[in-house]
Amino acid sequence: MDPEGTPFTLDSGEACVKIPKSVIERNRKAWDSFIIGQFYEEALARGAVHAIVNGMWSKQRRDISVSKMDGNAFLFRVPCPHARRRILKQCLWQVDGQTMFVAKWAPGVTPEKPALSTVLVWLDFHGVPLQFFNRDALKEIAGLVGHPLYLHPSTENLTNIEVAKVYTVIDPQTPLPEAVNAQFECGEVVRIGVSCPWLPSLCSHCSKVGHTISKCPAAPPRCLICRSVKHSTDACTRTNSNKDNGKAPIPSQYPIVGSSGTGIQNQKRSVPILSKGKPPASKRWERSDKMNLIDPPLIAPPSVGSSRQIANFEQHDVSIGRLFVDLQPENYESPIASSKGTSEDEDPDPDSEGLSNDEDNPDDEDDQFIRVIS
């Protein structure tokens, strides 16, 4: 990027360079994807405009960029050529209750907003007889509503014979009729419905076109709570004065506790909690106060044997003393039993099987009795 121009100095002492017109014309094509949008009233924030136009014009790609310009204008970069044609085909768009005029843009060109005394819209005519699906008949029918300009391609090519679409100039302040009538030469009259997919906003307070009453700066607030101009204070949803009318109070879920210590809550706690379908515990599991004061004698554990011997062992009352449970596996040779079979004079064989006295084989945790104290 080597500069080719010759710089010079202005009277103020600042440097300046002259850009030839050929440079501007050579790079004009780079701005073909830009569209300017101008609001008739106070413009929205740039972030809100970016989210709304991407939702309307580019739901799949969401690749439309928005730049704020002077006044109430925004510059949109729309990469898709099909989306640009669709946007420019409808000059006026509704953005959050405000009307925005769109046009093709280039550097140095700012199109003038048309007056909203007349707007260009697509009118849909329903129930049109097939004999009237032509340019000559539809221009007479659309002339009852406004000034027709041309037909939609689907109507002119007869690809959609359910709805006849005509691009028409109408007065936005004049109410759109619900239906019009067309008569054959034989005298038969056919009623044809009229609708419009989009109409510019009309304020119900100042009767101006381009904004709704919620965006009208001259509309006084009717609600004293949320300062809204749409509803009164009595109809405001933020007030809770009439919210519980006609509704029974919800009972408290907290337990009722009496003033004295022996309340309902204490009485419930004195009753033992039992599962459904199970009888209450027998008296032999209850311990009296005398038993708590006296330390019960320790019952000697049963002789170590197999698990079957433990299963056949006589049951003892827990309230009498402590309970021992043997959790040794079946067919396990206890070290106590092996020590009884060996004489005290004989030295243990280090190579023999079983538990040895070496430090490499410490006492196994499974050999210990688990003591359960009731």
C-alpha positions in Angstrom: 0.0 0.0 0.0 2.1 2.8 -1.3 0.4 6.2 -1.4 0.2 7.8 -4.9 -1.3 11.2 -4.1 0.6 14.3 -3.3 -0.1 15.7 0.1 -0.4 19.5 0.7 -0.9 21.8 3.7 -4.1 23.7 4.4 -4.2 27.3 5.7 -4.7 25.9 9.2 -1.4 24.1 9.0 -2.9 20.6 8.8 -1.9 18.0 6.2 -4.4 17.1 3.4 -4.5 14.8 0.4 -6.9 14.8 -2.6 -8.9 11.7 -3.4 -9.9 11.5 -7.1 -13.5 10.7 -8.0 -12.4 7.6 -10.0 -11.4 6.0 -6.7 -14.9 6.4 -5.3 -16.6 5.1 -8.4 -14.3 2.1 -8.6 -15.2 1.0 -5.1 -18.9 1.8 -5.2 -19.9 -1.8 -5.8 -18.7 -2.7 -2.3 -21.7 -0.9 -0.9 -24.3 -2.8 -2.8 -25.3 -4.9 0.2 -26.2 -1.9 2.3 -29.8 -0.7 3.1 -30.7 2.4 5.0 -33.6 2.4 7.4 -35.2 5.6 8.7 -37.7 5.9 11.5 -40.5 8.5 11.5 -40.4 8.9 15.2 -37.8 8.5 17.9 -35.5 5.6 17.0 -34.9 2.5 19.1 -31.6 1.4 20.6 -29.2 -0.2 18.2 -29.2 -3.5 20.1 -33.0 -3.8 19.9 -33.0 -2.9 16.2 -30.3 -5.5 15.5 -32.3 -8.3 17.3 -35.6 -7.4 15.6 -34.4 -7.1 12.0 -32.4 -10.3 12.2 -35.5 -12.1 13.4 -37.6 -10.6 10.6 -35.1 -10.7 7.7 -32.5 -13.4 8.5 -33.9 -16.0 10.9 -31.5 -18.8 9.7 -28.2 -16.9 9.1 -28.7 -13.9 11.4 -25.9 -12.2 9.5 -27.3 -8.7 9.2 -25.1 -6.0 10.8 -26.5 -2.7 12.1 -24.8 0.6 12.3 -26.3 3.8 13.9 -26.3 6.9 11.7 -27.3 10.5 12.3 -30.8 11.2 13.4 -33.2 8.3 13.4 -31.4 6.4 10.6 -29.7 3.0 10.7 -27.5 1.3 8.1 -28.0 -2.4 7.5 -25.6 -4.7 5.8 -27.6 -7.6 4.2 -25.2 -10.1 2.5 -28.0 -12.2 1.0 -29.2 -10.8 -2.3 -32.6 -12.5 -2.0 -33.2 -10.9 1.4 -32.2 -7.5 0.0 -34.8 -7.7 -2.8 -37.5 -8.8 -0.3 -36.7 -6.0 2.1 -36.6 -3.3 -0.6 -39.8 -4.6 -2.2 -41.7 -3.6 0.9 -40.7 0.0 1.6 -42.2 0.3 5.0 -41.6 -2.1 7.9 -43.0 -2.3 11.4 -40.3 -2.4 14.1 -41.5 -2.6 17.7 -44.6 -0.5 17.0 -42.8 2.1 14.9 -42.7 2.5 11.2 -39.4 2.4 9.4 -38.7 3.4 5.8 -36.0 1.4 3.9 -34.2 2.2 0.7 -31.1 1.3 -1.2 -28.0 3.2 0.1 -24.7 4.3 -1.2 -22.0 6.7 0.3 -23.0 10.3 -0.1 -26.7 9.5 -0.8 -29.5 9.8 1.8 -32.9 9.1 0.4 -35.8 11.3 1.6 -38.5 9.6 3.6 -41.9 9.7 1.9 -44.8 11.3 3.7 -47.1 8.8 5.4 -50.2 10.4 3.9 -50.1 7.5 1.5 -48.4 4.1 1.8 -47.7 1.2 -0.5 -49.0 -2.1 0.7 -49.9 -5.5 -0.7 -53.7 -6.1 -0.6 -55.0 -9.7 -0.4 -58.4 -10.3 -2.1 -60.1 -13.5 -1.0 -63.0 -15.2 -2.9 -62.2 -13.7 -6.3 -64.0 -15.6 -9.1 -61.6 -17.3 -11.5 -63.0 -15.2 -14.3 -61.6 -12.1 -12.6 -58.0 -13.4 -12.2 -56.5 -11.0 -14.7 -55.0 -7.6 -14.7 -58.0 -5.8 -16.2 -60.5 -7.1 -13.6 -58.2 -6.9 -10.5 -57.3 -3.3 -11.1 -61.0 -2.4 -11.0 -61.5 -4.4 -7.8 -58.4 -2.9 -6.1 -59.4 0.6 -7.3 -62.3 0.4 -4.7 -59.6 0.5 -1.9 -56.8 2.6 -3.3 -54.6 3.1 -6.4 -53.4 -0.2 -7.8 -49.9 -0.4 -9.3 -49.2 -4.0 -10.3 -50.0 -7.6 -9.6 -48.0 -10.1 -7.6 -46.1 -12.7 -9.7 -48.1 -15.6 -8.2 -51.3 -13.8 -9.2 -50.2 -12.8 -12.6 -48.9 -16.3 -13.4 -52.0 -18.0 -11.9 -49.8 -20.1 -9.6 -51.9 -19.1 -6.6 -55.6 -18.8 -7.4 -56.7 -18.8 -3.7 -55.6 -15.2 -3.0 -55.2 -12.3 -5.5 -52.4 -9.9 -4.4 -52.3 -6.4 -5.7 -49.7 -3.8 -4.8 -51.8 -0.7 -4.0 -51.3 2.8 -2.7 -53.7 3.5 0.2 -54.4 6.1 2.8 -53.3 4.8 6.2 -55.7 7.0 8.1 -58.7 5.6 6.2 -60.0 2.3 7.6 -59.5 -0.6 5.4 -62.9 -2.1 4.2 -63.7 -5.6 5.2 -65.0 -6.5 1.8 -65.8 -5.1 -1.6 -68.3 -6.3 -4.3 -68.0 -7.1 -8.0 -70.9 -7.7 -10.4 -71.1 -9.7 -13.5 -73.0 -8.4 -16.6 -75.8 -10.9 -15.9 -76.4 -9.1 -12.6 -74.8 -11.6 -10.1 -72.9 -9.8 -7.3 -69.9 -11.5 -5.7 -68.6 -10.4 -2.3 -64.7 -10.3 -2.1 -62.9 -10.1 1.2 -60.1 -7.6 1.6 -57.1 -7.9 4.0 -53.6 -6.5 4.4 -50.7 -8.4 5.9 -49.1 -5.2 7.1 -50.4 -1.7 7.8 -48.4 1.2 9.3 -49.0 2.0 12.9 -51.7 4.5 13.7 -51.7 6.3 17.1 -55.1 6.3 18.8 -54.2 9.4 20.8 -52.8 11.9 18.3 -54.0 10.1 15.1 -50.6 10.2 13.5 -49.1 7.5 11.4 -45.8 5.9 12.3 -46.2 5.0 16.0 -48.6 3.5 18.4 -50.0 5.0 21.6 -47.4 3.3 23.7 -44.7 5.2 21.8 -46.6 8.5 21.6 -44.7 11.3 23.4 -48.0 13.3 23.8 -50.0 10.5 25.4 -50.5 11.1 29.2 -50.0 8.1 31.5 -53.2 6.5 32.7 -51.8 4.2 35.3 -50.3 5.7 38.5 -48.3 2.5 39.3 -46.4 1.6 36.1 -47.0 4.9 34.2 -48.6 3.1 31.3 -50.8 4.8 28.7 -52.6 1.6 27.7 -54.6 0.8 30.9 -55.9 2.5 34.0 -54.7 2.1 37.6 -57.5 -0.3 38.4 -56.6 -2.7 35.6 -52.8 -2.7 36.4 -51.4 -6.1 36.9 -48.7 -4.9 39.2 -51.1 -4.1 42.1 -51.9 -6.8 44.6 -55.0 -5.2 46.1 -57.5 -7.3 44.3 -55.4 -10.4 43.8 -56.7 -12.5 46.7 -60.4 -11.5 46.4 -62.7 -14.6 46.5 -59.9 -17.0 47.5 -59.8 -18.9 50.7 -56.7 -18.4 52.9 -54.1 -21.2 52.7 -53.8 -23.0 56.0 -50.5 -22.9 57.7 -48.3 -26.0 57.3 -46.4 -25.4 60.5 -47.3 -27.6 63.6 -49.4 -26.1 66.3 -47.5 -25.7 69.5 -49.2 -25.0 72.8 -48.1 -22.3 75.3 -47.1 -24.9 77.9 -44.3 -27.4 77.6 -46.8 -30.3 77.3 -48.3 -29.2 73.9 -49.5 -31.2 71.0 -46.0 -31.3 69.5 -44.6 -32.8 72.7 -47.4 -35.3 72.9 -46.7 -36.5 69.4 -43.0 -36.9 70.2 -43.8 -39.3 73.1 -45.5 -41.7 70.7 -42.9 -44.1 69.1 -42.6 -43.7 65.3 -43.6 -47.1 63.8 -43.8 -48.1 60.2 -47.1 -49.1 58.7 -48.2 -52.8 59.2 -45.6 -53.6 61.9 -46.7 -54.4 65.5 -45.1 -52.4 68.3 -41.9 -53.7 69.9 -42.2 -56.1 72.7 -41.4 -55.2 76.3 -38.2 -57.1 76.3 -36.6 -54.5 74.1 -37.5 -51.7 76.6 -35.0 -50.8 79.3 -36.2 -49.5 82.6 -34.5 -46.7 84.5 -33.0 -49.2 87.0 -31.2 -51.0 84.2 -29.7 -47.7 83.0 -28.2 -47.0 86.5 -26.7 -50.5 87.0 -23.9 -51.6 84.7 -25.0 -55.0 83.4 -22.7 -57.9 83.6 -20.8 -58.9 80.5 -21.9 -62.1 78.9 -19.1 -64.3 77.7 -19.0 -64.7 73.9 -19.9 -68.1 72.6 -17.2 -70.6 71.6 -15.8 -69.9 68.2 -17.1 -72.4 65.6 -18.8 -72.5 62.3 -21.5 -70.1 61.3 -24.1 -72.9 61.7 -23.2 -73.1 65.4 -23.6 -69.4 65.7 -27.0 -69.6 64.1 -28.1 -72.3 66.6 -26.7 -70.4 69.5 -29.2 -69.6 72.3 -30.8 -66.2 72.0 -30.2 -63.7 74.8 -32.1 -60.7 76.0 -30.4 -57.5 75.0 -31.6 -55.7 78.2 -29.6 -58.1 80.4 -26.1 -57.3 79.0 -24.0 -56.7 75.9 -24.4 -58.7 72.7 -21.5 -60.2 70.7 -21.8 -61.1 67.0 -19.4 -63.4 65.3 -18.9 -62.5 61.6 -16.3 -65.2 60.8 -16.8 -66.9 57.4 -17.8 -70.6 57.3 -15.1 -73.3 57.4 -12.7 -70.8 58.9 -10.1 -72.3 61.3 -9.8 -70.0 64.3 -6.4 -69.3 65.7 -7.8 -70.0 69.1 -8.9 -73.5 68.2 -5.5 -74.2 66.5 -3.7 -73.0 69.6 -5.6 -75.5 71.7 -4.5 -78.4 69.6 -0.9 -77.5 69.9 1.0 -78.3 73.1 2.7 -75.6 74.9 6.1 -77.3 74.8 6.1 -77.8 71.0 7.5 -75.0 68.9 5.2 -73.9 66.1 6.2 -74.9 62.7 7.0 -71.9 60.6 6.2 -73.8 57.4 2.8 -75.1 58.6 -0.4 -73.7 57.2 -2.6 -71.4 59.1 -1.8 -68.2 61.1 1.9 -67.9 62.0 3.6 -65.7 64.6 5.7 -63.9 62.1 5.3 -60.1 61.7 4.6 -60.6 58.0 1.2 -62.0 58.9 -0.5 -59.6 61.3 -3.8 -60.3 62.9 -6.6 -60.2 60.5 -9.4 -57.7 61.2 -12.0 -60.5 60.5 -10.8 -62.3 63.6 -12.0 -59.6 65.9 -15.4 -59.8 67.6 -17.8 -56.9 66.9 -19.2 -55.7 70.2 -22.7 -54.3 70.1 -23.8 -52.4 73.2 -27.5 -52.0 73.6 
